[in-house]
Amino acid sequence: MTQKTTLPKADTAEKTRKWHFLDASDQVLGRLSTKIAVLLMGKHKRDFAPQTDCGDFVVVTNTDKVRITGNKMEDKFYFRHSGYANGAKTIPYKRQMENDSTKVLELSVRRMLDDNKLRDKRMKRLRIFSGAQTQFKAVKAAK
């Protein structure tokens, strides 16, 4: 009995991409980010292969209404460094949500994806909006 492994082609993955529309209101940040990362990687598809980019498009709305569990509202910080001496900056979760709630979800999803050449391509297929209005309503109605 011979077994054959079939790998998906890059051009067929391009043709079979679908659009997924998610509403982030009243959803936990980590669970939502995991769901988005799976859709971007294409792990939900039957012909998934880790070396090919076979994921789908994801549009997320209402990121300003996402919730977190536990004491993370006070304890969670976002860290960045400019590369210069004394260039470290920490921003509390609460202030980051007030400034730009889309950045919180984007960082969460970005850190769940593998750090390789495909991550930037996958992140380009993610569209995040803080409100309910998007420019992708026509695409949603057509599909």
Secondary structure, DSSP 8 states (H G I E B T S, - for coil): ---------HHHHHHT--EEEEE-TT-BHHHHHHHHHHHHHTTTSTT--TTS----EEEEE-GGG-B--TTHHHH-EEEEE-SSTT-EEEEEHHHHHHH-HHHHHHHHHHHHS-SSTTHHHHHHTEEE-SSS--S-HHHHHH-
